[in-house]
Amino acid sequence: MTEEQKPETKTSSSSESARRSSASNKEATNRETVTKKRPKSQSSETATKRRPKPKIAAGKAVVAAMKQLQLLTTRTPESVVGVTAHNEGWRVTIEVVESARIPSTADIMAEYEVDIDADGDLEGYSRTSRYFRGRTQGE
């Protein structure tokens, strides 16, 4: 080999190694782009800001509401009709037998809304409706 060919070989090998390192840098950049976490969408962030999560679980709020309603009204709760997050606590809708009759289809039923705060304490309650067992509220 002549001396003129040797520098060309060195130049071509150094340019080849530069290309390899450039290609590996691009691959590393692509990997970083893939592994970066994407930000949460704004709709999910605003949804969590609108309604703060209560400290107490819904199941515990239902139990607390049933016990406290029974103590205040002296009536035994029949069933839980609904549970919704309300302010920083829960609103529990409970069905109660207001007046037991024979046959049981003649029982007078009532629905109470009971508000439970974040610590599981009663904030308030109210009777929202009365009806005969087995009848819908529209009848």
Disulfide bonds with the S-S distance in Angstrom:
none
